[in-house]
Amino acid sequence: EIVMTQSPATLSVSPGERATLSCRASQSVSSNLAWYQQKPGQAPRLLIYDASTRATGIPARFSGSGSGTEFTLTISSLQSEDFAVYYCQQYNNWPPLTFGGGTKVEIK
Amino acid sequence: EVQLVESGGGLVQPGRSLRLSCTASGFTFGDYAMSWVRQAPGKGLEWVGFSRSKGYGGTTEYAASVKGRFTISRDDSKSIAYLQMNSLKTEDTGVYYCTRSSSSWYLYFDSWGQGTQVTVSS
């Protein structure tokens, strides 16, 4: 099973600042990685797939990068609606499909 | 507009069964792989299992934690996916989400339902 590790667990950022979230895989997942955003009481929403492709309707301030075992989600200028929990997920080697433990982005 | 609506959740005793349904609309259901993902209270996301589209054999895969107890099926004529959960355990408690993947091989989830709560408790 591929273990996905996200860091930090919590990230405190001021509105308008840049946020950088990390996701590491226990073995290579190539570029088969997705990022999701989840707000309290809501279902997750797909942000990024194939490591760097934005999903339909996702603003350009969200960008993904990386391949192999190291991945990054960058939010270039945080808006109030971006404060949420973010999860990465690998789909290269399954079953099982696996998620990271999440990074909570909170207001500083 | 793509919509996934889960139903069938509730309170159930350990050892009992429950069947969840996911009713889809806004897309050609039979062309997509359908998965179930759950979230325990205050915890992260856990993949439960999925069903490939009939075009890819309609086969299923499961997480080790539910294999042998849970079964995913689908009725493409009604655009409904099911999750039959048997021998439920307290650790199965959580919100269960129905999700869609556009590929039966590159399994990221591009649409999610709103979730249905399952509570396993005596």
HADDOCK unambig.tbl for C-alpha pairs under 7 A between the chains (distance, minus, plus):
assign (segid A and resid 34 and name CA) (segid B and resid 108 and name CA) 6.40 0.50 0.50
assign (segid A and resid 42 and name CA) (segid B and resid 114 and name CA) 6.79 0.50 0.50
assign (segid A and resid 43 and name CA) (segid B and resid 112 and name CA) 6.51 0.50 0.50
assign (segid A and resid 43 and name CA) (segid B and resid 113 and name CA) 6.85 0.50 0.50
assign (segid A and resid 43 and name CA) (segid B and resid 114 and name CA) 5.48 0.50 0.50
assign (segid A and resid 43 and name CA) (segid B and resid 115 and name CA) 6.84 0.50 0.50
assign (segid A and resid 44 and name CA) (segid B and resid 112 and name CA) 6.95 0.50 0.50
assign (segid A and resid 46 and name CA) (segid B and resid 109 and name CA) 6.69 0.50 0.50
assign (segid A and resid 46 and name CA) (segid B and resid 110 and name CA) 5.59 0.50 0.50
assign (segid A and resid 91 and name CA) (segid B and resid 106 and name CA) 6.05 0.50 0.50
assign (segid A and resid 91 and name CA) (segid B and resid 107 and name CA) 5.52 0.50 0.50
assign (segid A and resid 91 and name CA) (segid B and resid 108 and name CA) 6.55 0.50 0.50
assign (segid A and resid 95 and name CA) (segid B and resid 61 and name CA) 6.85 0.50 0.50
assign (segid A and resid 95 and name CA) (segid B and resid 63 and name CA) 6.89 0.50 0.50
assign (segid A and resid 96 and name CA) (segid B and resid 63 and name CA) 5.67 0.50 0.50
assign (segid A and resid 97 and name CA) (segid B and resid 47 and name CA) 6.15 0.50 0.50
assign (segid A and resid 98 and name CA) (segid B and resid 47 and name CA) 6.69 0.50 0.50
assign (segid A and resid 99 and name CA) (segid B and resid 45 and name CA) 6.39 0.50 0.50
assign (segid A and resid 99 and name CA) (segid B and resid 46 and name CA) 6.79 0.50 0.50
assign (segid A and resid 101 and name CA) (segid B and resid 44 and name CA) 5.63 0.50 0.50
assign (segid A and resid 102 and name CA) (segid B and resid 44 and name CA) 6.61 0.50 0.50
